[in-house]
Amino acid sequence: MHIFLTGATGYIGSAVLDAMLKGGHRVTAIARDPEKAEKLLTKGATPVIAELGLPKLYLPSLMAADAVVHTAFESSPRAVQVDQLAIETMLAAQRDALAADGKARAFLYTSGVWVLGRSARAADEDSPLEPPPHVAWRPAHENQVLAAASAGVRPVVIRPGIVYGGGRGIVADLIKDALNGIVRVVGPGKNRWPCVYDHDLGDLYVRLVEAPLAAGIFHATDEADEKVSDIVDAIAGQVPQRPDIRYMPMAEARKKFGAYADCLALDQKVRSPKAHALGWSPSQPGVAKSVARLVEEYRNAQREKNE
């Protein structure tokens, strides 16, 4: 299939790109500058130099694709508005393409499990939403995508857990802090993080693109139900010198991180039954049991970055 991918040089997007190419799919991907375009070209993708908020630059490539996979999220004060514009543009292009050739397209949108809010009981794709303020805008964007089913688009919303692996992301930041001697944890650390390995997440995107009847919401978590304190202790035991671990009171964390702190402090138990029904099964047993591998991945990523 011909896939149009946003965010291909980002954390989730790069894992999706690798998985799509490995699966034999042809990928056209947005790059913001020639340097990133060259990296995509080296991997085997066809780059289009454009920005998410300027759709005219990538519209022709969008129209030519069999499926759109949207993983990008712009880091700017206009991020939410840009995301909404991108969704509207991509869905409109898919509707126009359907009208032109009668061929239905798939649209895969990346959300996240934080929209569920606190879920001490196991939450699946049908569970009610209670998003904290930091992600309160996401359900509306999810609904916008899901509503496209009435126009002949096959809509898929993926809600990954906290992604780990490859030397990037929240868990990699904990590894970095541990190597530097001090780890700060938001809250008392007794909350559970639903996580997912980056390669496993990429595999799920491929399965969703390839499954012609797959539609709706899909969670992506390893279901290890790990407490943050257990993850941090495992990391601390894997670095050369055990770091100091400091648990930040929520008032202090909110002052430092804003509304993002409440997301990090969520206690969540999330299940992914619809993904499992597609034959998806995470390869990693969770963060704590994979720490040795993750520390090595982080070090390799830092070496590559410095070369």
Salt bridges, closest charged atoms under 4 A:
ASP18 OD1 - LYS43 NZ 3.10
GLU51 OE1 - ARG32 NH2 3.84
ASP66 OD1 - LYS103 NZ 2.54
ASP83 OD1 - HIS70 NE2 2.82
ASP83 OD2 - HIS141 ND1 2.77
ASP101 OD1 - ARG105 NH1 2.80
GLU142 OE1 - ARG159 NH2 2.75
ASP203 OD2 - ARG207 NE 3.00
GLU210 OE2 - HIS25 NE2 2.70
GLU223 OE2 - HIS276 NE2 3.12
ASP225 OD2 - ARG271 NH2 2.70
ASP233 OD1 - ARG242 NH2 3.47
GLU252 OE1 - ARG246 NH2 2.85
ASP262 OD1 - ARG254 NH2 2.81
ASP267 OD1 - ARG192 NE 2.95
GLU296 OE2 - ARG303 NH2 3.38
GLU297 OE2 - ARG293 NE 3.21
